[in-house]
């Protein structure tokens, strides 16, 4: 019977970076990106840490399985199988950027013995806009969600604008939306960012949590991050003059949060 069938085994993901020695740091990038996300962080930590950066399901050189819905559960399952394949015995620091931070929160909640510290960088942590008391924050969050829906429902517009934005980014290919990763992008946006459980995941995380974001971040919700800052075990670092990408100034704070 269908309900007795075991779900398919999560695929192994591509290890994009593995270098350095010392306490382990696992880094996972955000939607429509790759390990280049951490190009300003790695030089600051690789002399003192073993650094492993993983390409997410459907992005970089990782597989894009037919029929995948790119939910948080699927992304987390693929991360878990990949980490397990490395036969890591000691708890490690998990760093996630953007959507990778949402996946990181789910992973740390599900596997508390694996994670010694969780670092969330530029996390797009959202609630239903109706749950926010501040009218301006409700309006901003509602705008984000409508914009995401517009992007995924208007492929030609999104691909064209993405090519323009990509040329302007200070980190080459930090955002790369193409025909090849369109389905992973759209489904990840809908099923892992727009539909998320990050607040409840963070409530279940036992490890210390460091949140690092820029005051100019184009995708953050100040109202939701104020809620996150009040949660037990969470420390929030707001970095002035920085945006969603991990530029050099933000990278220094991320490296300090890693420890």
KAURCOR-V29702 format. One record per backbone hydrogen bond with DSSP energy under -0.5 kcal/mol. CO is the residue of the C=O (numbers start at 1). NH is the residue of the N-H. E is the energy in kcal/mol with one decimal. If there is no record, write none. Layout:
CO|NH|E / CO|NH|E
This chain:
1|4|-1.4 / 1|5|-0.6 / 2|5|-1.3 / 12|63|-0.5 / 14|16|-0.9 / 14|55|-2.6 / 17|53|-2.0 / 19|51|-3.4 / 23|50|-1.5 / 24|93|-2.2 / 25|52|-2.6 / 26|95|-3.2 / 27|54|-2.3 / 28|97|-2.3 / 30|33|-1.1 / 32|176|-3.2 / 34|37|-2.0 / 35|38|-2.0 / 36|39|-1.9 / 38|41|-0.8 / 38|42|-2.5 / 39|43|-0.5 / 41|44|-1.5 / 41|45|-0.7 / 42|45|-1.2 / 42|46|-2.5 / 45|48|-1.4 / 45|49|-1.5 / 46|21|-0.6 / 48|23|-0.6 / 49|51|-0.7 / 50|25|-2.8 / 51|19|-2.0 / 52|27|-3.0 / 53|16|-1.9 / 53|17|-1.6 / 54|29|-0.7 / 56|59|-2.4 / 59|62|-2.1 / 63|58|-2.2 / 65|68|-1.8 / 71|75|-2.7 / 72|76|-2.8 / 73|77|-2.5 / 74|78|-2.2 / 75|79|-2.1 / 76|80|-2.8 / 77|81|-2.4 / 78|82|-2.0 / 79|83|-2.9 / 80|84|-2.7 / 81|85|-1.8 / 82|86|-0.7 / 83|86|-1.1 / 83|88|-0.7 / 84|87|-1.6 / 92|116|-2.4 / 92|117|-1.0 / 93|26|-2.8 / 93|95|-0.5 / 94|119|-2.9 / 95|28|-2.6 / 96|121|-3.0 / 97|100|-2.4 / 98|101|-1.7 / 98|102|-0.9 / 99|103|-2.1 / 100|104|-2.4 / 101|105|-2.1 / 102|106|-1.8 / 103|107|-2.7 / 104|108|-2.7 / 105|109|-1.8 / 106|110|-2.2 / 107|111|-2.7 / 111|114|-1.7 / 111|115|-0.8 / 114|92|-2.5 / 114|116|-0.5 / 116|208|-0.7 / 117|94|-2.8 / 118|120|-0.5 / 118|210|-2.9 / 119|96|-2.5 / 119|121|-0.6 / 120|122|-0.5 / 120|212|-3.1 / 121|98|-2.6 / 123|125|-1.8 / 124|126|-0.6 / 128|131|-2.8 / 129|132|-1.7 / 134|138|-2.3 / 135|139|-2.3 / 136|140|-2.4 / 137|141|-2.5 / 138|142|-2.3 / 139|143|-2.0 / 140|144|-2.2 / 141|145|-2.2 / 142|146|-2.1 / 143|147|-2.6 / 144|148|-2.7 / 145|149|-1.8 / 146|150|-2.2 / 147|151|-2.7 / 148|152|-2.2 / 149|153|-1.4 / 150|154|-0.8 / 151|154|-0.7 / 154|158|-2.4 / 155|159|-2.9 / 156|160|-2.1 / 157|161|-2.5 / 158|162|-2.5 / 159|163|-1.7 / 160|164|-1.3 / 161|165|-2.8 / 162|166|-2.6 / 163|167|-1.2 / 164|168|-0.7 / 165|168|-1.1 / 165|169|-0.9 / 166|169|-0.7 / 170|172|-0.6 / 171|174|-1.9 / 176|178|-0.6 / 179|182|-0.7 / 181|185|-2.6 / 182|186|-3.0 / 183|187|-2.7 / 184|188|-2.1 / 185|189|-2.5 / 186|190|-2.2 / 187|191|-3.2 / 188|192|-2.2 / 188|193|-1.1 / 189|193|-0.7 / 189|194|-2.9 / 190|195|-1.0 / 191|72|-0.9 / 194|196|-0.8 / 197|201|-2.3 / 198|202|-3.0 / 199|203|-1.7 / 200|204|-0.8 / 201|204|-1.0 / 201|205|-0.6 / 202|205|-0.9 / 208|118|-2.6 / 209|235|-2.7 / 210|120|-3.0 / 210|212|-0.5 / 211|237|-3.6 / 212|122|-3.2 / 213|239|-3.0 / 214|217|-1.6 / 217|220|-0.7 / 220|222|-0.6 / 221|225|-2.4 / 222|226|-1.7 / 223|227|-1.1 / 224|228|-2.2 / 225|229|-2.3 / 226|230|-0.7 / 227|230|-0.9 / 228|231|-1.7 / 231|234|-1.6 / 233|209|-2.7 / 235|211|-3.1 / 236|238|-0.5 / 237|213|-2.3 / 237|239|-0.6 / 238|240|-0.6 / 239|215|-2.1 / 239|242|-0.9 / 242|216|-2.5 / 245|247|-1.5 / 247|251|-2.6 / 248|252|-1.6 / 249|253|-1.2 / 250|254|-2.3 / 251|255|-2.8 / 252|256|-1.9 / 253|257|-2.3 / 254|258|-2.1 / 255|259|-1.8
